[in-house]
């Protein structure tokens, strides 16, 4: 300091001293007025992930299920011995069984008596009787014997099986009685055959009378 110059004024009180600490013991940030950690109403920031490990996902909001929960799978209605067969699958098997009768019906028509121009009725041809025997044989072998064991030719191709309430095959006699019960399905304009489209057990009227079910099986 040179001689005769005025001395500088003293610093104000507290100048140069560090700012006081808050109640939590932490120093305020020198980079702005950010929300202090642990303030009421604000959760504390999660700690940084360790090197080489991905950060943990944030917890789900209270009252909302996690988005990772898979939807419940749809299950087909089941009956004794497996899942109940759908109507289109049953129809495919039935149509295949009906197709087995076609050769017999052709012979039946060929051998049937013919009527000439004068109205005279001819005699039965041998093809008529062969066709009748063929149709009867297919019914006994396919519908009642094999059907009584659970699968006709058509059901086997379609991958379905006929069972009773215990999940067992009906047997030849009961398969025959079930075919008689199908008469009721037909006399009401064949609506009985459409019952599996809306019935909870996917049964025709004959199935309800006989307490039978058609279930799916591996082909």
C-alpha positions, 0 to 999 in steps of 0.5 A: 500500500502506498503512502496516503492511499485510502484503505479498502473497506472491510468485507461484509459479515459472512463473506467467504464462509461456506453456506450453512447446511440444511436440517438434513445435513446436506449441502445445497447444490451449487448448480441451481435449485433442484429438488433436494433428495428425499423431499416430502412427496418425491421418491428417492432416485434409484441407485445406479446399476453396477457395471455390466448389469442392466438397470432394474425396471421401475416398480409397477404403479399401485393398483395396476397389474404388471404388463408382463402377465400373459392372458388366460388361454382359451380352453375347449369344452371337454367331455368324458375321454377328451375335448368335445368335437366341433360340429364341422369335424363331426360332419366330415366324419359323417359324410365320409361314412355316407359315401361308403354307401354310394356303390350300394345305392348305384346297384340298387337303382340299376337293379330296381324294377323299371316301368315301361311305356304301357305302365308295366312294372318289370322284375327286380334285377340281380343288381338290386339285391346285391346293392341291398346286401352291400348297404346292409353289410356296410351298416353292420360292419361300419356303423354298428361294429366299428362304431360300437368300438368308438370309430367308424371309417369316417370318424377315424379319418376325421379324428373323433371318437364316440364314447358313453358317459364313462368315456368308453365305447358303446358296443355294437348293440348300443351303437345300433340303438343310437342310430335308431335314436337318430330318427328323431334328429331327422323327423324335425327337419334334420335340426337335431343334427345341428344341435352341436352348433349351439349345445353346451355339450355339443350333442345331437338329440340322439346323443342326449337320449343315449348320453353319448359324446363325440370327442377328439382323438389323435389321427 
